Each structure stands twice: as C-alpha cells, then as structure tokens.
Amino acid sequence: MANGDPASGLLEPLFTTGPMASVFSDAARLQGMLDFEAALARALAGRGLLPRSAAAAIAGECRAELYDIAGLGRAAATAGNPAIPLVRELTARVGRRDAAAAGWVHTGATSQDAMDTGLVLQLRAALDLLGSDLAGLSAALAGLAREHADEVLAGRTWLQQAPPVTLGLKAAGWLDAVERHRQRLAALRPRLLVLQFGGAVGTLASLGEKGMDVAAALADELSLSLPHVPWHTHRDRLAELAATLGLVTGTLGKMARDVSLLMQTEVGEALEPGGPGRGGSSTMPHKRNPVSCAITLGAATRMPGLVATMLAALVQEHERGLGTWHAEWETLPEICRLTAGALREMTAASEGLETHPGRMCANLQITRGLLMAEAVSLALASSLGREKAHELVAGACRRAVEQERTLREVLAAEEQVRGLLDEAELDRLLDPAGYLGAARVLVERVLAARDQSSN
C-alpha cells in the first residue's frame, strides 16, 4: 500500500477503518507470529529449558521491521504457510547474533502454533476496536431514541404504509440489537482469547514432562488463557467470532436499508449527514446519495459468504487441516475489516442524521387517512364484532381510494358509523399521534436496559 499505510489503497478506505486495517496488515500478522516466538523463548527459559541469554537473543530478532515481508510471502507459496520461512529466517538472524541460541528457536512448537496464536493476538486488538466502535454506535442510537421518542411517522410493512410509529422507536429497535451484539462479543472473548500450543500433533511430546509447564508459562507471557487442549483442528472459536460479526453486520445492514429508504426523494423523512464531497454525483449536481448506507449494505451483502467459508472450514482432518485451515487466513480478517467499516459508517449516519418532521407529517396524510383504518375498525368492533367492523372499514377504504376522498369523509357519510362514532371520536381515531400504543414505553425500556448494562 502507498506510504506504508495499510488503509491507503483505492478501495480499502471505503470498507474499513485505518486502525482495523493496521491490526490485520501483513506487518501485524508477522509481528503476531514473532511475539509468539519471543514469548515461547522466555517461557522455555523460565522453565530452565534454554539459557536466558538465548531467550534474549531470540527476542531481539522478533521485530517485524527486520524482515522482508514480500520475500517471506514468496517463500510461503512454496512452503505452504508463512511460518515456515519465517522460522527459518528468524533462526538465521539469531544465529548471526548468537550461534548457540539459534538451535533453540521454535522449540516445542509447530507452524500452526505460531500462526494461530499470532492471529489470536490480532483478534484481541480487533475486539477492542470493535467493542469501542459498538459503544459509540450505541451512544448515538440512544441519543436518537431519546430525542425522537415522540416523533410520529408512518410505519411500513411490505414497503406499504401501515399504522404510525415513532422515529424514536425505530432507533430503539436498532439500539436493542446493537446492545445484544455487545453482549455477544463480551461473552465470546474468554472462549476466543486462548493460546494455541501443541507441537506437531497437539501432545507437546517434544517437551517431555515440561510440556504443560511451558504451555502455562507461554500463556502467561502473552496474557492469554490456557485452553484444556490444543485446538489445531477444532475451529469453533473462530467460527463463533465470524458468525457473531455476521450478525453485527446484518443489523448494520438493516439500519442502512431503513435509512436509505427514508432518504428516497419521494419519502425524504431523514437524511444521512451531508457535506462537501459527500454523496454527490459525477453528473447530477442535485444528488445527495446515501453513501454510508451503500458502504454498509455492500459489507452486509458480502458477509454471509465469508461467514459460510468459516463454517465450512470447521470440517478439518485429524490433527491438521488440509486447505480448510488455509481458507481462514484471509477470510476472518476480511470479516473484521468489513465490520469495522460498516460500524464507522452507521455511527456517522446516526450521529449526524438529519430529520424532517414536516415530511413525516405530510407523508402521514398521503393516504388520506387510510393508515388509521385499524384504529377505526377496532373501535367499531366492540359494537359490531371484529369481522363485520373489518368489512365495513375495508369497504370505506376502497370507496375513499376510488372517489379520491378522505377516509374521514367516507366514514362520516356511513350511517352505521355515524350511529356509533361522533365527529369528535372520529377525529380522535384518525389522529396518528393518538395511535402509538406503547411506543414511548418501549423506547424507555430499551434505554433503561442500556443504562443498566453500562453501569
């Protein structure tokens, strides 16, 4: 990438954040493996299995900037994974510093131990970023829910107008899902952030009786938990993260779909934040496109296939996967990158959402009162019965459409209706603001739950 910036490519800045791109850069991947090797040397020295001077010599060469990443990549194409040429190069570098120490490099480990543990270290940093981003989105959505708790707009089912809702309730629905995702990510952290160290087949046989002691020391060195057993071909931890981030991005895609529909010219009830260079068209000066929504929907569209790859990779052979392990290497980082980008976009959209109450009010009237038909039907049902009331109001709706009249006018002319509902009652029933049910209570429940979980 240009200027050494992991997020400076032509498309990368669209779909991820700079910090997340850095977490999964080639240099970070390499450093994760080197951190494993340095920690392994210290753990071995701490258990008396190699001289402390050798551990220091090994650790001194465990800096990613010392290595030719492109050269290691070319070597990996022949070796089958990047850890093999890395260990070879690390050994050579240590040998030039301390010939005796070179013989201790990678003692007791296998390539997958270095790669998987290095990945876990990257994922720990990624989870910290995602947790912070989700908290920011949660705060923005809580603000929307509070501010617009009583802002009435048409509810929509099957993309058609239905009884009214509030913008605050819509935001509360988004917020409630985001809070569930925060809980999911917090719950999976202890399962995910574990050491991978088992040697050739997961028995640590090359370390003899010291195997478990070294494993415990290595876990401590890296501030990771020690799992009950090495997990070379048991990939459920990684698949759980992938599936959870798939859920996160799906929710963000749902938000993006809602906002983009509210932005349609014919609707115009809410808009993404605008500004110079944002959302314009190369040919149409008037355009204000839903850029954040487009980026998020792109991520949400790609995500199911990526998650499916991680689920397919669960099926691995015996003590080392053939190809399925390899399938994870680019897939899981891409899942994290896309999630970070979508979170950035929907947080920006939520923080700067431009609302248009006048358009909401105008759109409530475009059906000439038809969206309030349910309220009238329920009021009549107490006297006429549910089915008969429904038929009566449905007929009035059809006539209102055919005659291009308001539902109120048609109902007021209906003898059966006049006998049961006076003018004032009709006005009350046809007022969208009077048919919001428990909308405010529901918003308050979501906000209260968020506040409680934050304490």
C-alpha positions in Angstrom: 0.0 0.0 0.0 1.1 3.5 -0.7 3.2 5.3 2.0 3.1 2.2 4.2 -0.4 3.0 5.3 -2.4 -0.3 5.5 -5.6 1.6 4.6 -4.3 3.8 1.8 -5.4 1.8 -1.2 -8.0 2.8 -3.7 -10.9 0.8 -2.1 -9.7 -0.1 1.4 -10.7 3.2 3.0 -14.2 2.7 1.8 -14.8 -0.6 3.5 -12.7 -0.5 6.7 -11.0 1.8 9.2 -7.4 2.7 9.5 -7.0 1.1 12.9 -8.6 -2.2 11.8 -6.6 -2.2 8.6 -3.4 -1.9 10.8 -4.5 -4.7 13.0 -4.6 -7.1 10.0 -1.8 -5.7 8.0 1.0 -8.0 6.8 3.3 -6.4 9.3 0.9 -7.0 12.2 0.4 -10.7 11.1 4.1 -11.1 11.0 4.6 -9.4 14.4 1.9 -11.7 16.0 4.0 -14.8 15.0 7.2 -13.1 16.2 5.5 -12.2 19.5 4.7 -15.9 19.9 8.3 -16.9 19.2 9.7 -14.4 21.6 7.3 -15.4 24.4 8.0 -19.1 23.7 11.7 -18.5 24.2 11.1 -16.6 27.5 8.7 -19.4 28.7 11.3 -22.1 27.9 14.0 -20.1 29.7 11.7 -19.6 32.7 11.3 -23.4 32.9 15.1 -24.0 32.6 14.9 -25.5 29.1 17.2 -22.9 27.5 19.6 -20.3 28.7 18.2 -16.8 29.4 20.8 -15.4 27.1 19.4 -17.5 24.3 15.9 -16.2 25.0 17.2 -12.6 24.9 18.9 -13.3 21.6 15.7 -14.7 20.1 13.5 -11.9 21.4 16.0 -9.4 20.0 15.2 -10.6 16.4 11.5 -10.7 16.9 10.7 -7.4 15.3 8.6 -7.3 12.1 10.5 -4.4 10.6 13.6 -6.6 10.3 12.1 -8.9 7.8 11.3 -8.8 4.1 7.6 -9.4 4.1 7.3 -9.8 0.3 10.2 -12.3 0.4 8.5 -14.3 3.1 5.3 -14.3 1.1 7.1 -15.7 -2.0 8.7 -18.4 0.2 5.3 -19.2 1.7 3.9 -20.0 -1.7 6.3 -22.9 -1.8 6.4 -23.9 1.9 2.6 -23.9 2.3 2.4 -21.3 5.1 4.4 -18.2 6.1 5.5 -19.5 9.5 7.9 -22.0 7.9 10.1 -19.4 6.1 9.7 -17.0 9.0 11.2 -19.6 11.5 14.0 -20.3 9.0 14.8 -16.6 8.7 14.5 -16.0 12.4 16.8 -18.9 13.1 19.4 -17.4 10.7 19.2 -14.0 12.2 19.5 -15.3 15.7 22.5 -17.4 14.6 24.3 -14.4 13.4 23.8 -12.8 16.9 24.4 -16.0 19.0 25.1 -19.3 17.2 24.2 -21.4 20.2 20.8 -19.6 20.7 19.8 -20.4 17.1 19.3 -24.0 18.0 16.5 -23.1 20.5 14.3 -21.1 18.1 10.7 -22.5 17.8 11.5 -25.3 20.3 8.4 -27.5 21.0 6.2 -25.6 18.6 4.7 -26.2 15.2 3.9 -23.7 12.4 0.3 -23.6 13.3 1.0 -22.7 16.9 2.8 -19.6 15.8 0.2 -18.6 13.2 -2.9 -19.3 15.3 -1.6 -17.7 18.4 -0.4 -14.7 16.4 -3.9 -14.5 14.9 -5.5 -14.6 18.4 -3.2 -11.6 19.4 -4.5 -9.7 16.4 -8.1 -10.7 17.2 -7.7 -9.3 20.7 -6.8 -6.0 19.3 -9.7 -6.2 16.8 -12.2 -7.0 19.6 -11.0 -3.9 21.5 -11.6 -1.8 18.4 -15.0 -3.3 17.7 -16.1 -3.0 21.3 -15.3 0.7 21.3 -17.0 1.2 17.9 -20.1 -0.6 19.1 -20.2 1.5 22.2 -20.0 4.7 20.1 -22.9 3.5 17.9 -24.9 2.6 21.0 -24.5 6.1 22.3 -25.5 7.7 19.0 -28.6 5.5 18.8 -29.6 6.2 22.4 -29.4 9.9 21.6 -31.7 9.4 18.6 -34.2 7.3 20.6 -34.4 9.9 23.3 -34.6 12.9 21.0 -37.3 11.4 18.7 -39.3 9.3 21.1 -42.5 11.2 20.2 -41.6 12.0 16.5 -44.5 10.4 14.6 -44.0 8.8 11.1 -45.7 6.2 9.1 -45.0 2.6 10.0 -44.3 0.5 6.9 -44.9 -3.2 6.3 -44.1 -4.8 3.0 -42.9 -1.3 2.0 -46.5 0.0 2.3 -47.8 2.4 4.8 -49.1 0.9 8.0 -50.2 2.4 11.3 -47.9 5.1 12.7 -44.7 4.5 14.8 -42.1 6.9 16.1 -38.6 7.6 14.9 -37.5 7.0 18.4 -39.0 3.5 18.4 -37.3 2.7 15.2 -33.9 3.9 16.7 -34.7 1.9 19.8 -35.1 -1.2 17.7 -31.7 -0.7 16.2 -30.2 0.1 19.6 -31.6 -3.0 21.2 -30.0 -5.2 18.6 -26.6 -3.4 19.0 -26.8 -4.0 22.7 -27.3 -7.7 22.1 -24.2 -7.8 19.9 -22.2 -6.0 22.6 -23.2 -8.8 25.0 -22.3 -11.5 22.4 -18.8 -10.1 21.8 -18.2 -9.7 25.5 -19.3 -13.3 26.1 -17.1 -14.9 23.4 -13.9 -13.1 24.5 -12.8 -15.7 27.1 -13.5 -18.5 24.7 -11.6 -16.9 21.8 -8.6 -15.4 23.6 -6.7 -18.6 24.3 -3.2 -19.9 23.5 -2.6 -22.3 20.6 0.4 -24.5 21.6 0.5 -28.2 21.0 3.5 -29.1 18.8 3.3 -31.5 15.9 0.1 -33.3 16.8 -1.1 -31.5 19.9 0.7 -33.7 22.5 3.7 -31.4 23.3 5.7 -34.6 23.3 8.9 -32.9 22.2 9.0 -31.1 25.6 8.5 -34.2 27.6 7.3 -33.7 31.2 7.7 -30.0 30.9 5.2 -29.5 28.2 2.3 -28.3 30.2 4.5 -26.1 32.4 5.9 -24.4 29.3 2.3 -24.0 27.9 1.2 -22.3 31.1 4.2 -20.0 31.1 3.7 -19.2 27.5 0.0 -18.3 28.1 1.1 -16.0 30.9 3.7 -14.3 28.8 1.1 -13.5 26.2 -1.8 -12.7 28.7 -3.9 -15.4 27.1 -5.9 -18.2 28.7 -4.6 -21.8 28.5 -7.2 -24.0 26.9 -7.9 -27.5 28.1 -6.4 -28.9 24.9 -4.8 -27.6 21.7 -7.3 -26.7 19.1 -5.5 -27.1 15.8 -8.4 -28.7 14.0 -11.2 -27.5 16.4 -12.1 -24.1 14.9 -15.4 -23.3 16.6 -13.9 -20.4 18.5 -13.0 -18.6 15.2 -16.3 -19.6 13.6 -18.2 -18.2 16.6 -16.5 -14.8 16.1 -17.2 -14.9 12.4 -20.9 -15.7 13.0 -21.2 -13.0 15.6 -19.7 -10.4 13.4 -22.0 -11.6 10.6 -24.9 -10.8 13.0 -23.5 -7.4 13.8 -23.1 -6.5 10.1 -26.6 -7.8 9.4 -28.0 -5.4 11.9 -26.0 -2.6 10.5 -27.3 -3.5 7.0 -30.9 -3.4 8.3 -30.2 0.1 9.7 -28.7 1.1 6.4 -31.7 -0.2 4.5 -34.1 1.7 6.7 -32.2 4.9 6.4 -31.7 4.7 2.7 -35.5 4.1 2.3 -36.2 7.1 4.4 -33.8 9.1 2.2 -35.7 8.4 -1.0 -36.8 11.5 -2.8 -40.4 10.6 -2.6 -40.1 10.0 1.2 -37.5 12.4 2.4 -38.1 11.9 6.1 -34.4 11.5 7.2 -31.1 12.0 5.5 -27.5 11.0 6.1 -25.3 13.9 7.1 -24.1 15.8 4.0 -21.1 18.0 3.4 -18.6 18.9 0.7 -17.6 15.9 -1.4 -20.1 13.6 0.3 -22.9 11.8 -1.5 -22.6 13.8 -4.7 -22.9 12.5 -8.3 -20.3 12.9 -11.1 -23.1 14.1 -13.5 -26.1 15.1 -11.4 -25.5 18.2 -9.3 -28.6 17.8 -7.2 -27.9 14.3 -5.9 -27.4 13.5 -2.2 -26.7 9.8 -2.2 -26.8 7.6 0.9 -23.0 6.9 0.9 -22.8 5.4 4.4 -25.8 3.1 3.6 -24.3 2.0 0.4 -20.9 1.0 2.0 -22.7 -0.8 4.8 -25.0 -2.6 2.5 -22.0 -3.7 0.5 -20.4 -5.1 3.6 -23.7 -6.8 4.7 -24.0 -8.4 1.2 -20.5 -9.8 1.3 -20.7 -11.1 4.8 -22.8 -14.2 4.5 -20.5 -15.8 2.0 -17.5 -15.0 4.2 -19.2 -16.5 7.3 -20.1 -19.5 5.3 -16.5 -20.1 4.5 -15.6 -20.0 8.1 -18.4 -22.5 8.9 -17.2 -24.8 6.1 -13.7 -24.6 7.5 -14.9 -26.3 10.7 -14.6 -29.7 9.0 -10.9 -30.4 9.3 -8.9 -33.7 9.0 -7.4 -35.4 12.1 -4.7 -33.3 13.7 -4.1 -30.8 10.9 -6.5 -29.3 8.4 -5.7 -29.6 4.7 -6.8 -26.5 2.9 -9.6 -25.6 5.4 -7.2 -24.0 7.7 -5.8 -22.1 4.8 -9.2 -20.9 3.9 -9.5 -19.0 7.2 -6.4 -16.9 6.7 -7.8 -14.1 4.6 -11.5 -14.7 5.4 -11.6 -13.9 9.1 -9.5 -10.7 8.8 -11.8 -9.6 6.0 -14.9 -10.2 8.2 -13.3 -8.0 10.9 -12.3 -5.3 8.4 -15.8 -5.1 6.9 -17.5 -5.0 10.3 -15.3 -2.1 11.4 -16.1 -0.1 8.2 -19.8 -0.7 8.5 -19.7 0.4 12.1 -17.9 3.5 11.2 -20.5 4.4 8.5 -23.6 3.7 10.6 -22.2 5.6 13.6 -21.6 8.6 11.4 -25.1 8.3 9.9 -26.6 8.0 13.3 -24.7 10.9 14.9 -25.5 13.3 12.1 -28.9 12.0 11.0 -30.9 14.9 9.5 -34.6 14.5 10.3 -37.5 16.2 8.5 -40.6 16.2 10.7 -42.6 18.2 8.1 -42.1 15.4 5.6 -43.0 12.8 8.2 -46.3 14.7 8.9 -47.0 15.2 5.1 -46.4 11.5 4.4 -48.8 10.6 7.2 -51.5 12.3 5.1 -50.8 11.0 1.6 -53.2 8.0 2.1 -56.0 10.4 3.1 -56.3 8.7 6.5 -56.1 5.0 5.3 -53.2 4.2 7.6 -55.6 4.8 10.6 -58.1 2.2 9.4 -57.1 -0.3 12.0 -57.9 2.2 14.8 -61.4 2.8 13.5 -62.0 -0.9 12.9 -61.1 -1.8 16.5 -63.3 1.0 17.8 -66.3 -0.4 15.8 -65.6 -4.0 16.7 -66.8 -3.5 20.3 -70.3 -2.9 18.9 -70.3 -4.7 15.5 -67.9 -7.6 16.1 -64.4 -7.9 14.7 -65.2 -9.4 11.3 -68.2 -7.1 10.5 -66.2 -4.0 11.6 -63.3 -5.0 9.4 -65.5 -5.5 6.4 -67.2 -2.1 7.0 -64.0 -0.2 7.3 -62.4 -2.1 4.3 -65.3 -1.0 2.2 -64.9 2.6 3.3 -61.2 2.4 2.4 -62.0 1.1 -1.1 -64.5 3.9 -1.7 -62.1 6.5 -0.4 -59.5 5.4 -2.9 -62.0 5.2 -5.8 -63.5 8.5 -5.1 -60.3 10.2 -4.1 -61.8 11.3 -0.8 -60.5 11.1 2.8 -61.4 8.2 4.9 -62.9 10.5 7.4 -65.3 11.9 4.8 -66.4 8.4 3.7 -66.8 7.2 7.3 -68.8 10.3 8.3 -71.2 9.6 5.5 -71.7 6.0 6.5 -74.9 5.6 8.5 -73.7 2.7 10.6 -70.6 4.6 11.6 -72.5 7.8 12.5 -74.6 5.8 14.8 -71.6 4.6 16.8 -68.9 7.3 16.5 -69.5 11.0 16.7 -67.4 13.6 15.0 -65.0 14.1 17.9 -64.5 10.4 18.2 -63.7 10.1 14.5 -61.2 12.9 14.7 -59.5 11.2 17.7 -59.4 7.8 16.0 -57.9 9.3 12.8 -55.1 11.2 14.5 -51.8 9.3 14.1 -50.4 10.8 17.3 -53.2 9.1 19.2 -52.4 5.6 18.0 -48.9 5.0 19.1 -49.7 2.3 21.8 -46.7 1.5 24.0 -44.2 3.2 21.7 -42.8 5.5 24.3 -42.8 2.8 27.0 -40.8 0.5 24.6 -38.3 3.2 23.9 -37.8 3.8 27.6 -37.4 0.1 28.3 -34.6 -0.1 25.7 -32.9 3.0 27.1 -33.2 1.7 30.7 -31.7 -1.7 29.8 -28.8 0.0 28.1 -28.2 2.3 31.1 -28.3 -0.7 33.4 -25.8 -2.8 31.3 -23.5 0.2 31.2 -23.3 0.5 35.0 
